[in-house]
């Protein structure tokens, strides 16, 4: 079941990044607004699904890291536990 949480977390990050990139690259044209809205909407749905899954299923904390844990100052790590899930749903 941790695979589902990891996939939802990856979908959340990817959707928001695609929406932001679309808004920056395409500007205020209709295509840019559409891509930004689509990215924000799909990211919000992924966040809601992930938050509900963490709260209802009492799942183990989900984490994602862009680098190995050996490097302390470089990279990105996201971790979602039950307290963070409350803020995703609200």
Residue, then its C-alpha position, 0 to 999 in steps of 0.5 A: x500500500x505504500x506504493x499508492x501513497x508514493x504514486x499520489x505524492x509523485x502525482x501531486x508534485x508533478x501536477x503542480x510543477x507542470x501547472x507552474x511551468x505552463x503558466x511561466x512558459x505560456x503566459x496569459x494566453x488561453x493555453x497557459x491558463x488552461x495548463x495552469x488550471x489543469x495542473x492546479x486542479x489535478x494537483x489538488x485532487x491528488x493532494x486530497x486523495x493522498x490526505x484522505x488515504x493517510x487519514x482513513x487507511x492509517x497508512x505509514x508515512x510516505x516520503x520521497x527524496x531526490x538524492x541519497x540520504x548521505x548528502x545533507x545539504x543538497x537535494x529535496x525530501x518530502x515526507x507526509x505523516x498523519x498531521x500533514x495529511x490533515x492540512x492537505x485535506x483542510 
